[in-house]
Each structure stands twice: as C-alpha cells, then as structure tokens.
Amino acid sequence: MEAFQAVVTTGIYCAPPCPGRPLTSNVVTFTSAAGAEAAGFRACHRCRPYRGDRSPATSELVCRAIDLIAAGALDETDEAGLAA
C-alpha cells in the first residue's frame, strides 16, 4: 500500500515519488490521500497525489454523489437521504 507524506510545516501532502524532500521530523504519514485531506492537509501541486489514490469502486461512488449534488439532490433532502 502506498503511503502519503504530509508536511506539518507547509500543510501539504505528497505521494512518495514526489521530488520534494522535507525534513523527516516534519512528516506525518497517511495511508490515503483522503486521510491527509481530512486531517487538514492540501494536495501537492507538483505530484498531484490524489490521482493515484482511487479504487474503481470509490471513484464511481464519489462521482455519482457529486453528480447528484450538482443536480440539486441536497435541495430536497439531507446527507442521509443522499446516502440512501
């Protein structure tokens, strides 16, 4: 499993192949890009780590949810209704 490195001093997270080399003492590791974002880090613009953090099932589900939200699904229901 690929680990994502988040740099606490910059607030950015990267995928391991990124050429950026932060100090080890400033790095926190996450197992997913989503976990790093949930912790308040933003994606590195150099390596674009979110591109590799997708499983086909998750991507399809997320895309469907976004399409429903864009179509106004949350205008008529709440998050629980969207999930159903």
Buried (B, 14 or more C-beta within 10 A) or exposed (E): EEEBBBBBEBEBBBBEEBEEEBEEEEBEEBEBBBBBBEEEBEBBEEBEBBEEBBEEEEEEEEEEBEEEEEEEBEEEEEEEEEEE
